[in-house]
Amino acid sequence: MPEGDTVFRTAERLRTALAGKTLTRSDFRVPRYATVDLVGDLVTEVGSYGKHLFIRTDRVSIHTHLKMEGVWRVFHCGQRWTKPRVTARVVLATDEVEAVGFSLGKVQVLPRGEEHTVIDHLGPDLLGPNWDGAEALRRLETHPARAVGLALLDQRNLAGIGNIYRSEICFLRRVHPATPTGDIADLPALVDEAHRVLGKAAHEPPWRPMVYGRTRRPCPRCGTAIVTRLLGEDDPADRITQRERGIYFCPRCQPEPNN
Protein backbone atom coordinates (compact mmCIF):
# COMPACT_ATOMS: atom_id res chain seq x y z
CA MET A 1 0.00 0.00 0.00
CA PRO A 2 1.38 3.45 -0.89
CA GLU A 3 2.51 5.30 2.23
CA GLY A 4 2.36 8.93 3.24
CA ASP A 5 5.39 9.98 1.22
CA THR A 6 3.89 8.59 -2.00
CA VAL A 7 0.59 10.36 -1.40
CA PHE A 8 2.43 13.58 -0.54
CA ARG A 9 4.36 13.50 -3.82
CA THR A 10 1.20 12.59 -5.74
CA ALA A 11 -0.49 15.67 -4.29
CA GLU A 12 2.47 17.78 -5.40
CA ARG A 13 2.22 16.50 -8.98
CA LEU A 14 -1.54 17.03 -9.12
CA ARG A 15 -1.17 20.49 -7.60
CA THR A 16 1.27 21.47 -10.34
CA ALA A 17 -1.07 20.13 -13.03
CA LEU A 18 -4.45 21.31 -11.73
CA ALA A 19 -4.25 24.10 -9.15
CA GLY A 20 -5.49 27.42 -10.48
CA LYS A 21 -7.03 25.73 -13.54
CA THR A 22 -10.68 25.40 -14.58
CA LEU A 23 -12.05 21.91 -15.18
CA THR A 24 -13.28 21.27 -18.71
CA ARG A 25 -14.29 17.69 -17.97
CA SER A 26 -15.03 15.54 -14.95
CA ASP A 27 -15.87 11.86 -15.04
CA PHE A 28 -16.53 9.84 -11.90
CA ARG A 29 -16.72 6.14 -12.69
CA VAL A 30 -18.21 5.36 -9.33
CA PRO A 31 -21.97 4.68 -9.23
CA ARG A 32 -22.63 7.03 -6.32
CA TYR A 33 -21.01 9.98 -8.10
CA ALA A 34 -21.72 9.11 -11.73
CA THR A 35 -23.88 12.21 -12.22
CA VAL A 36 -21.50 14.67 -10.54
CA ASP A 37 -20.45 17.37 -13.01
CA LEU A 38 -17.61 19.70 -12.04
CA VAL A 39 -17.14 21.35 -15.43
CA GLY A 40 -16.40 25.03 -14.83
CA ASP A 41 -15.13 24.48 -11.30
CA LEU A 42 -11.81 26.08 -10.38
CA VAL A 43 -9.30 23.75 -8.72
CA THR A 44 -8.10 25.78 -5.77
CA GLU A 45 -5.72 23.37 -4.04
CA VAL A 46 -4.47 19.79 -3.84
CA GLY A 47 -3.32 18.44 -0.51
CA SER A 48 -2.77 15.30 1.50
CA TYR A 49 -3.22 14.12 5.07
CA GLY A 50 -1.47 10.87 5.89
CA LYS A 51 -2.54 8.47 3.15
CA HIS A 52 -5.56 10.57 2.12
CA LEU A 53 -5.53 12.88 -0.91
CA PHE A 54 -7.82 15.88 -1.46
CA ILE A 55 -8.41 17.77 -4.72
CA ARG A 56 -10.32 20.91 -3.79
CA THR A 57 -12.44 23.03 -6.10
CA ASP A 58 -14.44 26.12 -5.25
CA ARG A 59 -17.44 23.86 -4.52
CA VAL A 60 -16.26 20.42 -3.39
CA SER A 61 -13.35 18.36 -2.13
CA ILE A 62 -12.57 15.16 -4.03
CA HIS A 63 -11.22 12.68 -1.51
CA THR A 64 -9.34 9.62 -2.74
CA HIS A 65 -7.38 6.86 -1.05
CA LEU A 66 -5.00 4.74 -3.11
CA LYS A 67 -5.34 1.60 -0.96
CA MET A 68 -3.21 -1.21 -2.44
CA GLU A 69 -3.16 -0.54 -6.19
CA GLY A 70 -4.38 3.01 -6.74
CA VAL A 71 -2.38 5.61 -8.62
CA TRP A 72 -2.88 9.05 -10.14
CA ARG A 73 -1.34 9.88 -13.51
CA VAL A 74 -1.23 13.17 -15.43
CA PHE A 75 -1.37 13.16 -19.24
CA HIS A 76 -1.34 15.85 -21.88
CA CYS A 77 -4.73 16.09 -23.58
CA GLY A 78 -4.82 13.51 -26.36
CA GLN A 79 -1.93 11.51 -24.91
CA ARG A 80 -2.48 7.76 -24.67
CA TRP A 81 -3.09 6.54 -21.13
CA THR A 82 -0.48 4.17 -19.76
CA LYS A 83 -2.95 2.06 -17.80
CA PRO A 84 -6.11 0.21 -18.92
CA ARG A 85 -9.01 2.61 -19.40
CA VAL A 86 -11.31 0.21 -17.59
CA THR A 87 -9.38 0.82 -14.36
CA ALA A 88 -9.93 4.61 -14.43
CA ARG A 89 -12.20 5.73 -11.62
CA VAL A 90 -11.81 9.52 -11.80
CA VAL A 91 -10.92 11.75 -14.75
CA LEU A 92 -10.36 15.49 -14.28
CA ALA A 93 -9.37 17.53 -17.33
CA THR A 94 -8.33 21.11 -18.07
CA ASP A 95 -7.50 22.70 -21.40
CA GLU A 96 -4.01 21.23 -21.16
CA VAL A 97 -3.98 18.03 -19.12
CA GLU A 98 -5.99 15.06 -17.91
CA ALA A 99 -5.49 13.79 -14.36
CA VAL A 100 -6.66 10.19 -14.11
CA GLY A 101 -7.06 8.14 -10.94
CA PHE A 102 -6.65 4.44 -11.69
CA SER A 103 -7.75 1.59 -9.41
CA LEU A 104 -8.46 4.00 -6.56
CA GLY A 105 -9.42 2.26 -3.35
CA LYS A 106 -11.82 4.97 -2.27
CA VAL A 107 -13.51 7.94 -3.93
CA GLN A 108 -15.69 10.56 -2.25
CA VAL A 109 -17.00 13.92 -3.39
CA LEU A 110 -17.42 15.98 -0.23
CA PRO A 111 -18.92 19.42 0.32
CA ARG A 112 -16.27 21.99 1.16
CA GLY A 113 -15.76 21.99 4.88
CA GLU A 114 -16.51 18.27 5.29
CA GLU A 115 -12.97 16.92 5.05
CA HIS A 116 -12.94 16.65 8.83
CA THR A 117 -15.29 13.66 8.56
CA VAL A 118 -12.41 11.78 6.94
CA ILE A 119 -9.47 12.88 9.08
CA ASP A 120 -10.83 13.78 12.52
CA HIS A 121 -10.04 10.31 13.90
CA LEU A 122 -6.48 10.31 12.57
CA GLY A 123 -3.35 11.17 14.46
CA PRO A 124 -1.03 14.04 13.48
CA ASP A 125 0.07 14.06 9.84
CA LEU A 126 3.79 13.28 9.70
CA LEU A 127 4.17 15.39 6.55
CA GLY A 128 1.74 18.15 7.47
CA PRO A 129 2.72 21.77 8.08
CA ASN A 130 1.31 21.53 11.60
CA TRP A 131 3.01 18.30 12.66
CA ASP A 132 2.47 17.77 16.40
CA GLY A 133 5.00 15.32 17.75
CA ALA A 134 3.81 15.75 21.32
CA GLU A 135 0.29 14.68 20.36
CA ALA A 136 1.61 11.68 18.43
CA LEU A 137 3.63 10.68 21.50
CA ARG A 138 0.59 11.06 23.75
CA ARG A 139 -1.45 8.78 21.50
CA LEU A 140 1.26 6.12 21.38
CA GLU A 141 1.54 6.17 25.16
CA THR A 142 -2.18 5.51 25.53
CA HIS A 143 -1.68 1.76 24.93
CA PRO A 144 1.69 0.87 26.48
CA ALA A 145 1.23 -2.89 26.08
CA ARG A 146 0.72 -2.71 22.33
CA ALA A 147 3.60 -3.77 20.07
CA VAL A 148 5.29 -0.73 18.59
CA GLY A 149 5.14 -2.29 15.12
CA LEU A 150 1.36 -2.30 15.35
CA ALA A 151 1.13 1.10 17.03
CA LEU A 152 3.12 2.76 14.23
CA LEU A 153 0.84 1.26 11.61
CA ASP A 154 -2.28 2.57 13.38
CA GLN A 155 -3.21 5.81 11.62
CA ARG A 156 -5.05 6.97 14.75
CA ASN A 157 -1.66 7.46 16.41
CA LEU A 158 0.24 9.20 13.63
CA ALA A 159 -0.79 9.39 10.00
CA GLY A 160 1.32 8.32 7.06
CA ILE A 161 3.30 5.24 8.10
CA GLY A 162 2.79 1.94 6.30
CA ASN A 163 4.52 -1.40 6.36
CA ILE A 164 7.78 -0.23 4.80
CA TYR A 165 8.49 2.60 7.19
CA ARG A 166 7.42 0.87 10.37
CA SER A 167 10.15 -1.72 9.72
CA GLU A 168 12.69 0.96 8.82
CA ILE A 169 11.93 3.16 11.84
CA CYS A 170 12.23 0.25 14.26
CA PHE A 171 15.54 -0.78 12.68
CA LEU A 172 16.97 2.71 12.91
CA ARG A 173 16.05 2.87 16.60
CA ARG A 174 17.31 -0.72 17.23
CA VAL A 175 13.88 -1.69 18.52
CA HIS A 176 12.22 -5.03 17.77
CA PRO A 177 8.77 -4.37 16.23
CA ALA A 178 7.12 -6.64 18.83
CA THR A 179 8.42 -4.53 21.73
CA PRO A 180 5.58 -3.09 23.83
CA THR A 181 5.39 0.64 23.29
CA GLY A 182 5.64 1.27 27.02
CA ASP A 183 8.95 -0.62 27.19
CA ILE A 184 10.75 1.60 24.68
CA ALA A 185 13.40 3.58 26.55
CA ASP A 186 13.19 6.69 24.36
CA LEU A 187 9.78 6.83 22.71
CA PRO A 188 10.09 10.56 21.84
CA ALA A 189 13.22 9.74 19.81
CA LEU A 190 11.29 7.08 17.90
CA VAL A 191 8.57 9.63 17.08
CA ASP A 192 11.23 12.06 15.91
CA GLU A 193 12.77 9.30 13.78
CA ALA A 194 9.42 8.63 12.15
CA HIS A 195 9.08 12.30 11.29
CA ARG A 196 12.62 12.46 9.91
CA VAL A 197 12.38 9.28 7.83
CA LEU A 198 9.06 10.09 6.20
CA GLY A 199 10.15 13.66 5.54
CA LYS A 200 13.35 12.50 3.87
CA ALA A 201 11.44 9.95 1.78
CA ALA A 202 8.95 12.61 0.66
CA HIS A 203 11.43 15.35 -0.14
CA GLU A 204 14.53 13.38 -1.19
CA PRO A 205 13.30 10.27 -3.03
CA PRO A 206 13.96 7.50 -3.60
CA TRP A 207 14.20 5.98 -0.12
CA ARG A 208 16.32 2.81 -0.17
CA PRO A 209 15.12 0.38 2.51
CA MET A 210 17.71 -1.06 4.86
CA VAL A 211 15.63 -4.01 6.08
CA TYR A 212 12.24 -3.98 4.36
CA GLY A 213 12.03 -6.63 1.63
CA ARG A 214 15.58 -7.82 2.38
CA THR A 215 14.86 -11.23 3.93
CA ARG A 216 18.05 -13.32 4.33
CA ARG A 217 20.23 -10.47 3.10
CA PRO A 218 22.91 -9.08 5.44
CA CYS A 219 22.08 -6.37 7.95
CA PRO A 220 23.79 -3.13 6.85
CA ARG A 221 25.06 -2.70 10.43
CA CYS A 222 26.29 -6.11 11.57
CA GLY A 223 25.93 -8.50 8.64
CA THR A 224 23.39 -10.79 10.33
CA ALA A 225 20.72 -12.12 7.98
CA ILE A 226 17.54 -10.04 7.99
CA VAL A 227 14.43 -12.03 8.95
CA THR A 228 10.72 -11.47 8.47
CA ARG A 229 7.84 -12.42 10.75
CA LEU A 230 4.13 -11.82 11.02
CA LEU A 231 2.98 -9.33 13.62
CA GLY A 232 -0.73 -9.11 14.30
CA GLU A 233 -3.25 -8.69 17.05
CA ASP A 234 -4.69 -11.73 18.84
CA ASP A 235 -7.75 -11.70 16.59
CA PRO A 236 -7.32 -14.46 13.93
CA ALA A 237 -8.90 -12.16 11.35
CA ASP A 238 -6.14 -9.65 11.97
CA ARG A 239 -3.55 -12.35 11.37
CA ILE A 240 -5.03 -12.78 7.91
CA THR A 241 -4.77 -9.08 7.15
CA GLN A 242 -1.17 -9.08 8.42
CA ARG A 243 -0.12 -11.94 6.14
CA GLU A 244 0.98 -9.54 3.44
CA ARG A 245 2.49 -7.17 5.99
CA GLY A 246 5.43 -9.02 7.43
CA ILE A 247 7.83 -7.14 9.68
CA TYR A 248 11.51 -7.08 8.75
CA PHE A 249 14.27 -6.79 11.33
CA CYS A 250 17.79 -7.78 12.30
CA PRO A 251 17.68 -10.38 15.10
CA ARG A 252 21.03 -9.16 16.44
CA CYS A 253 20.51 -5.38 16.32
CA GLN A 254 16.86 -5.72 17.33
CA PRO A 255 16.59 -8.56 19.87
CA GLU A 256 13.14 -9.86 20.64
CA PRO A 257 11.59 -8.53 23.85
CA ASN A 258 11.39 -10.79 26.88
CA ASN A 259 7.87 -12.11 27.40
Phi and psi in degrees as a GROMACS rama.xvg file:
@    title "Ramachandran Plot"
@    xaxis  label "Phi"
@    yaxis  label "Psi"
@TYPE xy
-55.6531  140.207  PRO-2
-102.308  -176.816  GLU-3
-57.4102  -34.3107  GLY-4
-66.9717  -38.042  ASP-5
-65.4757  -43.6027  THR-6
-65.9434  -39.4297  VAL-7
-59.3331  -46.6896  PHE-8
-70.0701  -33.2879  ARG-9
-62.1191  -43.2641  THR-10
-61.4428  -38.8556  ALA-11
-61.9719  -44.0131  GLU-12
-65.0162  -43.3661  ARG-13
-68.2594  -34.4618  LEU-14
-62.6763  -44.6034  ARG-15
-61.2479  -38.9961  THR-16
-79.7079  -33.5353  ALA-17
-115.406  -32.6945  LEU-18
-60.3865  132.084  ALA-19
83.8981  1.98599  GLY-20
-106.961  154.115  LYS-21
-95.2651  135.466  THR-22
-75.9867  130.233  LEU-23
-103.099  -10.2331  THR-24
-158.302  141.234  ARG-25
-140.253  135.4  SER-26
-140.703  111.909  ASP-27
-105.456  110.284  PHE-28
-94.594  53.01  ARG-29
-132.748  122.812  VAL-30
-48.1318  -42.5449  PRO-31
-63.3963  -29.4247  ARG-32
-116.603  17.8853  TYR-33
-60.3493  -28.1168  ALA-34
-96.1043  0.255722  THR-35
-68.8021  128.403  VAL-36
-124.685  114.57  ASP-37
-108.588  15.3777  LEU-38
-59.4864  129.846  VAL-39
95.2155  -13.204  GLY-40
-72.4028  143.359  ASP-41
-92.8277  126.489  LEU-42
-77.5372  115.898  VAL-43
-93.688  -29.4367  THR-44
-167.186  153.857  GLU-45
-129.787  128.224  VAL-46
-144.316  173.286  GLY-47
-136.163  157.73  SER-48
-142.4  110.189  TYR-49
60.4743  -121.045  GLY-50
-99.2816  10.7958  LYS-51
-102.995  138.965  HIS-52
-119.145  138.351  LEU-53
-128.46  123.941  PHE-54
-107.091  114.558  ILE-55
-105.205  132.023  ARG-56
-111.363  -176.762  THR-57
-73.0341  -6.12318  ASP-58
-118.618  -36.9296  ARG-59
-137.153  171.676  VAL-60
-123.405  122.321  SER-61
-91.9131  111.351  ILE-62
-99.4035  127.667  HIS-63
-133.55  150.39  THR-64
-128.202  130.952  HIS-65
-73.7413  -25.1744  LEU-66
52.5722  -134.055  LYS-67
-83.7948  -39.4525  MET-68
-120.896  -0.390764  GLU-69
-69.6911  151.995  GLY-70
-159.638  145.086  VAL-71
-105.541  137.441  TRP-72
-129.469  147.127  ARG-73
-114.983  128.499  VAL-74
-125.227  149.773  PHE-75
-69.1956  146.459  HIS-76
-55.961  129.656  CYS-77
90.9923  -12.2641  GLY-78
-73.3358  143.168  GLN-79
-70.8047  134.147  ARG-80
-69.3878  147.238  TRP-81
-95.1813  0.539644  THR-82
-128.749  157.727  LYS-83
-56.0607  134.018  PRO-84
-61.1879  -29.9293  ARG-85
-66.1749  -19.628  VAL-86
-90.0056  -3.8997  THR-87
-71.1093  129.755  ALA-88
-112.214  -26.5947  ARG-89
-139.404  134.31  VAL-90
-127.931  124.723  VAL-91
-126.107  122.464  LEU-92
-123.579  147.933  ALA-93
-118.593  -171.1  THR-94
-64.5813  -20.5014  ASP-95
-113.325  -33.7747  GLU-96
-136.22  163.726  VAL-97
-122.161  126.283  GLU-98
-102.691  122.77  ALA-99
-123.107  126.845  VAL-100
-98.0917  114.491  GLY-101
-100.784  139.611  PHE-102
50.5487  35.8525  SER-103
-65.3105  136.807  LEU-104
-74.6667  -28.4504  GLY-105
-150.342  139.23  LYS-106
-135.086  129.574  VAL-107
-138.662  142.367  GLN-108
-111.328  109.075  VAL-109
-106.579  146.146  LEU-110
-62.0207  147.327  PRO-111
-56.1386  137.318  ARG-112
93.7928  -2.69055  GLY-113
-106.093  7.29786  GLU-114
-61.0604  -25.7605  GLU-115
-61.0826  -25.4057  HIS-116
-66.8513  -19.6892  THR-117
-92.3698  -36.7635  VAL-118
-111.684  -6.7328  ILE-119
-58.1949  -32.3569  ASP-120
-84.5242  -6.94638  HIS-121
-83.2286  156.354  LEU-122
-77.4365  -178.896  GLY-123
-57.0533  142.017  PRO-124
-79.0255  117.734  ASP-125
-60.4422  -25.5384  LEU-126
-109.796  10.7302  LEU-127
-81.8423  157.562  GLY-128
-67.6223  -20.0715  PRO-129
-112.858  37.6966  ASN-130
-51.1151  130.222  TRP-131
-121.893  90.5751  ASP-132
-64.3385  -33.5899  GLY-133
-65.1722  -38.6851  ALA-134
-69.778  -39.7044  GLU-135
-60.6556  -42.8375  ALA-136
-62.1071  -43.7537  LEU-137
-59.5779  -42.0412  ARG-138
-67.4393  -40.7653  ARG-139
-63.8415  -35.9442  LEU-140
-74.2267  -11.6502  GLU-141
-65.324  -30.0036  THR-142
-126.137  77.7034  HIS-143
-64.8136  -22.0788  PRO-144
-85.2352  -8.86562  ALA-145
-78.428  139.047  ARG-146
-59.5669  136.42  ALA-147
-63.3558  -31.319  VAL-148
-64.2853  -28.8533  GLY-149
-83.499  -38.6513  LEU-150
-63.5074  -37.993  ALA-151
-68.2212  -30.3107  LEU-152
-79.0295  -17.3442  LEU-153
-78.2868  111.395  ASP-154
-66.2617  -13.6062  GLN-155
-73.8626  -16.1656  ARG-156
-90.4999  -52.6238  ASN-157
-154.631  137.186  LEU-158
-98.7001  127.455  ALA-159
130.58  -17.4661  GLY-160
-86.6915  135.738  ILE-161
-120.748  -160.275  GLY-162
-66.5411  -36.3638  ASN-163
-62.8118  -52.5629  ILE-164
-77.7226  -22.2963  TYR-165
-66.8773  -38.6382  ARG-166
-66.4999  -42.0296  SER-167
-66.5967  -42.3201  GLU-168
-64.1926  -44.8455  ILE-169
-62.6995  -39.5863  CYS-170
-63.2539  -46.3826  PHE-171
-61.3516  -32.133  LEU-172
-92.8993  3.31871  ARG-173
57.8862  39.2988  ARG-174
-115.315  129.446  VAL-175
-69.1789  136.223  HIS-176
-60.2737  -21.2639  PRO-177
-86.1027  -1.2731  ALA-178
-64.2754  129.211  THR-179
-57.9274  137.938  PRO-180
-55.0636  -38.4625  THR-181
-69.6412  -13.1634  GLY-182
-94.959  -2.22891  ASP-183
-77.3416  124.868  ILE-184
-63.2174  -37.7332  ALA-185
-132.127  76.0366  ASP-186
-65.0922  -38.1752  LEU-187
-57.4974  -37.0109  PRO-188
-66.5865  -34.8272  ALA-189
-66.656  -40.1533  LEU-190
-63.0209  -43.155  VAL-191
-62.309  -38.4459  ASP-192
-63.7055  -41.4108  GLU-193
-60.1601  -43.5605  ALA-194
-64.0724  -42.2412  HIS-195
-66.3634  -46.8644  ARG-196
-63.9682  -47.4753  VAL-197
-68.0097  -36.4927  LEU-198
-63.5704  -42.2224  GLY-199
-65.0021  -41.8575  LYS-200
-64.1583  -35.9364  ALA-201
-74.785  -38.9258  ALA-202
-100.62  -17.0885  HIS-203
-133.929  57.1065  GLU-204
-70.8845  161.043  PRO-205
-88.8217  150.942  PRO-206
-83.8941  130.096  TRP-207
-104.253  109.62  ARG-208
-60.2122  143.83  PRO-209
-94.5439  -29.6749  MET-210
-127.712  -33.4596  VAL-211
-61.2447  129.727  TYR-212
72.747  12.7014  GLY-213
-114.132  36.2433  ARG-214
-53.4065  131.271  THR-215
71.5968  0.34404  ARG-216
-89.6979  157.877  ARG-217
-70.6558  141.04  PRO-218
-61.2901  133.77  CYS-219
-66.579  -13.3871  PRO-220
-91.8254  -54.4785  ARG-221
-118.913  -10.0444  CYS-222
89.0146  -6.25652  GLY-223
-66.1213  145.643  THR-224
-65.9759  130.494  ALA-225
-68.4332  140.614  ILE-226
-121.07  162.809  VAL-227
-129.463  144.256  THR-228
-142.037  162.147  ARG-229
-84.2423  147.319  LEU-230
-141.218  107.208  LEU-231
-139.099  172.988  GLY-232
-73.2527  176.845  GLU-233
-68.9594  -24.2798  ASP-234
-62.9959  123.347  ASP-235
-55.8732  -33.5142  PRO-236
-63.4597  -34.9018  ALA-237
-69.3933  -32.8869  ASP-238
-60.2263  -36.6703  ARG-239
-65.3993  -45.2103  ILE-240
-66.5834  -26.2751  THR-241
-82.949  -8.91502  GLN-242
-57.4426  -36.2158  ARG-243
-93.2878  10.975  GLU-244
-126.615  52.7097  ARG-245
-62.8295  148.62  GLY-246
-91.7032  145.224  ILE-247
-118.413  135.22  TYR-248
-160.4  164.894  PHE-249
-97.3301  119.209  CYS-250
-66.7613  -17.5725  PRO-251
-89.1125  -48.1609  ARG-252
-73.1699  -25.7253  CYS-253
-127.501  71.0033  GLN-254
-62.2313  146.045  PRO-255
-64.1817  145.01  GLU-256
-69.5242  151.763  PRO-257
-73.8203  133.617  ASN-258
